[in-house]
Amino acid sequence: MSLAAATGLHPSYIGQIERDVKKASLLTLELAAAALGVQVSALFGHSL
């Protein structure tokens, strides 16, 4: 299943976020994290 399908968001919107054309809202990040089964913080990687 694609991330777009799992979140209910349009595939082109997901693509625009991936290409840094659009910025994801907190709601979008929460939907993506839930679809991936991770915490929102996991979407940001690990930086010290």
C-alpha positions as CSV (number, residue, x, y, z in Angstrom):
1,M,0.0,0.0,0.0
2,S,1.3,3.5,-0.8
3,L,1.7,6.2,1.7
4,A,-0.9,8.3,-0.1
5,A,-3.4,5.4,0.1
6,A,-2.6,4.7,3.8
7,T,-3.0,8.4,4.8
8,G,-5.9,9.3,2.5
9,L,-3.9,12.1,1.0
10,H,-3.5,12.6,-2.8
11,P,-0.4,11.0,-4.3
12,S,0.6,14.2,-6.0
13,Y,0.5,16.0,-2.6
14,I,2.8,13.4,-1.1
15,G,5.1,13.8,-4.1
16,Q,5.2,17.5,-3.6
17,I,6.2,17.1,0.0
18,E,8.9,14.6,-0.9
19,R,10.3,17.1,-3.5
20,D,10.2,19.9,-0.9
21,V,7.7,21.9,-3.1
22,K,5.1,21.9,-0.3
23,K,5.6,21.8,3.5
24,A,3.8,19.2,5.4
25,S,1.4,20.3,8.2
26,L,1.5,18.7,11.6
27,L,-1.7,16.8,10.7
28,T,0.0,15.5,7.6
29,L,3.0,14.4,9.6
30,E,0.8,12.7,12.2
31,L,-1.1,10.8,9.4
32,A,2.2,9.7,7.8
33,A,3.7,8.6,11.1
34,A,0.5,6.6,12.0
35,A,0.5,5.0,8.5
36,L,4.1,4.0,8.9
37,G,3.7,2.8,12.5
38,V,6.2,5.2,14.0
39,Q,6.3,8.3,16.2
40,V,6.3,11.7,14.4
41,S,9.8,12.3,15.7
42,A,11.1,9.4,13.7
43,L,10.3,11.2,10.5
44,F,13.0,13.8,11.3
45,G,16.0,11.4,11.6
46,H,18.6,11.6,14.3
47,S,20.7,14.7,14.7
48,L,22.7,15.8,17.7
